[in-house]
Amino acid sequence: MSVTGPRVPVLSAERVTVRIGGRTLLDAVDLEVYAGEVLALVGPNGAGKSTLLGVVAGDTDPDSGRTVLDGTDLHRWRLGDLARRRALLTQANSVAFPFTVREIVAMGRAPWAALPEGNDDEEIIEESLAATDTSSLRSRTFPTLSGGEKAR
């Protein structure tokens, strides 16, 4: 017999408000994300979807409210630990140099470079290319990809 306690969100935003230039982009927004959950964030242009993602990723500071990851306020996480815990790829990505798809995927392993987990980089890069159906694109440079290929 297993005893389980209340479900605790892995990530939560509590009464998050973001204002920019006198305009309110998010107004007391609450969000809870649980392990194993598939979540879709939908809404019209300008609804604040990207702003909310920026806040929960730790890239945008809210004017009020808080964001909690694994029980710890997001602003208390060390950058390296946060980088190993989450990833964010925004909808608009400009890459100044002609990096290949494989090189872009490999950049995602940077937070593990000095840790024992970095020893598995090659295997994880290959698994990531396969999981995103981008193995055939590995040698292509990022600027030559279509919008859909970039999204993958």
C-alpha positions as CSV (number, residue, x, y, z in Angstrom):
1,M,0.0,0.0,0.0
2,S,1.5,3.3,-1.0
3,V,0.7,6.6,0.8
4,T,0.7,9.7,-1.3
5,G,0.4,13.2,-0.1
6,P,-1.2,16.1,-1.9
7,R,0.0,16.7,-5.4
8,V,2.6,19.5,-5.4
9,P,3.3,21.5,-8.6
10,V,6.8,21.3,-10.0
11,L,6.5,24.9,-11.2
12,S,4.0,27.6,-10.1
13,A,3.4,31.2,-10.8
14,E,1.4,33.0,-8.1
15,R,-0.4,36.3,-8.8
16,V,2.3,37.3,-11.3
17,T,1.9,40.8,-12.8
18,V,4.2,42.3,-15.4
19,R,3.9,45.9,-16.6
20,I,6.1,47.4,-19.4
21,G,5.8,51.0,-20.5
22,G,2.7,51.6,-18.5
23,R,1.0,48.7,-20.1
24,T,-0.1,45.6,-18.1
25,L,1.0,42.4,-19.9
26,L,0.1,40.0,-17.1
27,D,-2.3,40.8,-14.3
28,A,-2.2,38.5,-11.2
29,V,-1.8,35.3,-13.2
30,D,-1.7,32.0,-11.5
31,L,-0.2,28.8,-13.1
32,E,0.5,25.3,-11.7
33,V,2.5,22.7,-13.7
34,Y,2.7,19.1,-12.5
35,A,5.3,16.4,-13.3
36,G,4.2,14.3,-16.3
37,E,1.7,16.9,-17.4
38,V,1.4,18.1,-21.0
39,L,0.2,21.6,-21.0
40,A,-0.8,23.9,-23.9
41,L,-0.7,27.7,-23.5
42,V,-3.1,29.2,-26.0
43,G,-4.5,32.6,-26.6
44,P,-4.7,35.5,-29.1
45,N,-1.6,37.6,-30.1
46,G,-0.7,40.0,-27.3
47,A,-2.4,37.9,-24.6
48,G,0.9,37.5,-22.6
49,K,1.8,33.9,-23.5
50,S,5.4,34.7,-24.2
51,T,5.6,37.0,-21.3
52,L,4.3,34.3,-18.9
53,L,6.8,31.8,-20.3
54,G,9.6,34.3,-19.8
55,V,8.6,34.8,-16.2
56,V,8.4,31.1,-15.4
57,A,11.7,30.4,-17.1
58,G,13.3,33.1,-15.0
59,D,14.2,35.4,-17.9
60,T,11.6,38.1,-17.0
61,D,11.2,39.5,-13.5
62,P,7.6,40.1,-12.6
63,D,6.5,43.4,-11.0
64,S,4.7,41.5,-8.4
65,G,3.9,37.9,-7.6
66,R,6.3,35.0,-7.4
67,T,7.4,31.9,-9.4
68,V,8.4,28.7,-7.6
69,L,10.4,25.8,-9.1
70,D,10.6,22.6,-7.1
71,G,9.6,24.4,-3.9
72,T,12.2,27.2,-4.2
73,D,11.5,30.8,-5.3
74,L,13.0,31.1,-8.8
75,H,15.1,34.1,-7.9
76,R,16.9,32.0,-5.3
77,W,18.2,29.5,-7.9
78,R,21.8,29.7,-8.9
79,L,22.0,30.3,-12.7
80,G,23.9,27.0,-13.4
81,D,21.4,25.0,-11.4
82,L,18.5,26.7,-13.2
83,A,20.1,26.1,-16.6
84,R,20.3,22.4,-15.9
85,R,16.7,22.3,-14.7
86,R,14.9,24.0,-17.5
87,A,15.3,25.0,-21.1
88,L,13.5,27.7,-23.2
89,L,13.6,28.2,-26.9
90,T,11.7,31.4,-27.8
91,Q,9.6,31.8,-30.9
92,A,12.0,34.1,-32.6
93,N,15.6,32.9,-32.7
94,S,18.4,34.7,-34.5
95,V,21.7,32.9,-34.8
96,A,24.5,35.2,-35.9
97,F,26.9,32.5,-37.0
98,P,26.2,29.5,-39.3
99,F,26.1,26.9,-36.6
100,T,24.9,23.5,-37.7
101,V,21.8,21.9,-36.2
102,R,24.1,19.5,-34.3
103,E,26.1,22.4,-32.8
104,I,22.9,24.1,-31.7
105,V,21.7,21.0,-30.0
106,A,25.2,20.5,-28.4
107,M,24.9,24.0,-26.9
108,G,22.0,22.8,-24.8
109,R,24.5,20.6,-23.0
110,A,26.7,23.5,-21.9
111,P,25.3,23.6,-18.3
112,W,26.7,20.1,-17.7
113,A,30.2,20.7,-19.2
114,A,32.1,20.6,-15.9
115,L,30.0,17.9,-14.3
116,P,30.2,14.1,-14.5
117,E,26.8,14.2,-16.4
118,G,28.7,15.9,-19.2
119,N,30.4,12.6,-20.0
120,D,27.1,11.5,-21.7
121,D,26.9,14.5,-24.0
122,E,27.4,12.7,-27.3
123,E,24.8,10.1,-26.5
124,I,22.3,12.7,-25.3
125,I,22.9,14.9,-28.3
126,E,22.2,11.9,-30.6
127,E,19.1,11.0,-28.6
128,S,17.8,14.6,-28.8
129,L,18.3,14.7,-32.6
130,A,16.4,11.4,-32.9
131,A,13.6,12.5,-30.5
132,T,13.0,15.7,-32.4
133,D,13.2,14.0,-35.9
134,T,16.1,16.3,-36.8
135,S,18.9,13.7,-37.3
136,S,18.7,14.3,-41.1
137,L,19.2,18.0,-40.5
138,R,22.4,17.6,-38.3
139,S,24.8,19.1,-40.9
140,R,22.5,21.9,-42.1
141,T,23.3,25.4,-40.8
142,F,20.5,27.0,-38.7
143,P,19.9,30.0,-41.1
144,T,19.1,27.6,-44.0
145,L,16.2,25.9,-42.1
146,S,12.6,26.5,-42.7
147,G,10.4,27.9,-39.9
148,G,9.0,24.4,-39.2
149,E,12.5,22.9,-39.2
150,K,13.7,25.6,-36.8
151,A,10.8,24.9,-34.5
152,R,11.7,21.2,-34.3
